Amino acid sequence: MAEGTIKRLTDKGFGFISNDSGTDLFFHMSALDGCRFEELREGQKVSYEEGRGPKGPRAENVRPI
């Protein structure tokens, strides 16, 4: 699994993860594994799997580290 940092969260249930290569990945609260969206904070480290969405890369199976 890859690791990154939560860059931004919205009040609509989605956010963005910044990875080490500088790419931002979209994620939706339905992609969380083992936590609730309300428990996440900007700047928090997470692990994830990179997947493909209709608009480009997205993070799946997102878990706090």
N, C-alpha and C positions, 0 to 999 in steps of 0.2 A: 504494500500500500504506500501511496505517496503521502507526503506531509506538507502542510501549508499553514497560513495564518488567516483568520477571518478578517477581511478588509472592511467589509460593510454589511450591515444587516438592515432590512427594511421592516416596516410595520405590516407589510403584506405577506410575510412568510417566506421571503427569499433573501439571498445574500450572495456575496462574492468571496472567494478564497484566493489569496495571492500565494503562488508557489515560488520555489527558489529560482526558477528561470524567469520570473517576472510576468508570467502569464496569469491573468485573472480568470477564474472559473466560476460560472454561475452555479448555484444550488438552490433547490426548493426544499421546504421543510419536509416534504414527503421522502427526501433522500437521506434523512437522518437515521442513524442506527444507534440505539442505546441511549438516546437523550431526547429532550424536548427542545423545540426552537427557543422557548423562553429562557432556557438555561445557558444559551450561547451568548458570548460577549465579543465585541470587536477587539482584535488583538490576540484572541485565544488561538492556541495551536490545535490543529485537528489533523486527523488522517482521513484519507479518502481514496476512492478509485476513480480514475478518469473515464468518463463515458462520452457518448455523442448524443446531443440533443438536436432538435430541429433547427436551432440557430447557432450551432457550433458546440465546442467542448463544454462539458458540465461535470460537476462532481457528484458522485454517487456513494452510498454507504459512508456518509460523513460521521465521524466519531471524535469527540474531544480526546485529547491526549492527557 
